[in-house]
């Protein structure tokens, strides 16, 4: 997807030359494509961040499950506080559920946006090929 996107975004780098050679409706579609490309990249970035947080929670849960300690420490902002292990496990499981829902939503968005990008790219390539 990224290589296809870079092909189309280079068309937008032509400046005034583009505006003289490409019809306004095609220019508008190129702008839409570039905006959609930025949106797609943001969604991918958020999905990666959420996946990383999910892995960190899994690691923390695994360590807490192995521990026999009743009290553990957790980060709250920039401070570590002592808390009951069982409650920390519950909090992490709850957070993991929330993250899982968010991740699924982002993955659906990523898929839809990627499909729209492919469609718009194909349409733009056809329009630009017909121009020559």
C-alpha positions in Angstrom: 0.0 0.0 0.0 2.8 2.4 0.9 4.5 2.1 -2.6 1.1 2.8 -4.3 0.6 5.8 -2.1 4.0 7.3 -2.7 3.4 7.1 -6.5 0.2 9.2 -6.2 1.6 11.7 -3.6 4.4 12.6 -6.0 1.8 13.8 -8.4 0.8 16.4 -5.9 4.4 17.7 -5.6 4.3 19.3 -9.1 3.0 22.6 -7.9 1.8 25.2 -10.4 2.8 22.9 -13.3 0.2 20.4 -12.1 -2.5 23.0 -12.0 -1.9 23.9 -15.6 -1.8 20.3 -16.9 -4.3 18.5 -14.8 -8.1 19.4 -14.8 -9.5 20.8 -11.5 -11.6 17.7 -10.8 -8.6 15.4 -11.0 -6.6 17.8 -8.8 -9.4 17.6 -6.3 -9.3 13.8 -6.4 -5.5 13.9 -5.9 -6.0 16.1 -2.8 -8.6 13.7 -1.5 -6.2 10.8 -2.1 -3.5 12.5 -0.2 -5.8 13.3 2.7 -7.0 9.7 2.8 -3.4 8.5 2.7 -2.6 10.7 5.8 -5.6 9.3 7.5 -4.6 5.8 6.7 -1.1 6.3 8.0 -2.5 7.7 11.3 -4.8 4.7 11.7 -1.8 2.3 11.1 0.2 4.2 13.7 -2.6 4.0 16.2 -3.1 0.3 15.6 0.6 -0.3 16.1 0.6 1.7 19.3 -2.4 -0.2 20.6 -0.9 -3.5 19.7 2.3 -2.6 21.6 0.3 -1.6 24.7 -1.6 -4.9 24.5 1.7 -6.9 24.4 3.0 -4.9 27.4 -0.2 -5.8 29.3 0.2 -9.4 28.4 3.7 -9.4 29.7 2.7 -7.7 32.9 -0.2 -10.2 33.5 2.2 -13.1 32.9 4.6 -11.8 35.5 1.8 -11.1 38.0 0.3 -14.5 37.6 3.7 -16.1 38.4 4.2 -13.9 41.5 3.2 -15.1 45.0 3.3 -11.6 46.4 0.1 -10.1 47.7 1.3 -6.6 47.2 2.9 -5.3 44.1 3.8 -1.9 42.7 2.2 -0.1 39.8 2.8 3.1 37.9 0.3 5.9 38.3 1.6 8.7 36.2 5.2 9.3 37.3 4.7 7.7 40.7 4.9 4.0 41.7 2.3 3.0 44.3 1.8 -0.2 46.2 -1.4 -2.1 45.4 -3.0 -5.5 45.8 -1.8 -7.9 43.1 -5.3 -9.2 42.5 -6.7 -5.7 41.9 -3.8 -4.9 39.6 -4.5 -8.1 37.6 -8.2 -7.1 37.4 -7.3 -3.6 36.2 -4.9 -4.9 33.6 -7.5 -7.4 32.3 -10.1 -4.7 32.1 -7.7 -2.4 30.2 -6.8 -5.3 27.9 -10.5 -5.8 27.0 -10.8 -2.0 26.3 -7.7 -2.1 24.1 -8.9 -5.2 22.3 -12.2 -3.5 21.3 -10.3 -0.4 20.2 -7.8 -2.5 18.2 -10.6 -4.3 16.4 -12.2 -1.0 15.5 -8.9 0.4 14.2 -8.2 -2.7 12.2 -11.6 -2.4 10.5 -10.9 1.3 9.8 -7.5 0.4 8.4 -9.0 -2.2 6.1 -11.8 0.2 4.8 -9.4 3.1 4.4 -6.9 0.9 2.5 -9.7 -0.3 0.2 -10.8 3.3 -0.5 -7.2 4.2 -1.2 -6.8 1.4 -3.7 -10.1 2.4 -5.4 -9.2 6.1 -5.6 -5.7 5.3 -6.8 -7.0 3.1 -9.6 -9.5 5.8 -10.5 -6.8 8.5 -10.6 -4.5 6.4 -12.6 -7.2 5.8 -15.2 -8.0 9.5 -15.3 -4.4 10.5 -15.6 -3.7 7.8 -18.3 -6.7 9.0 -20.3 -5.3 12.5 -20.2 -2.1 11.5 -22.0 
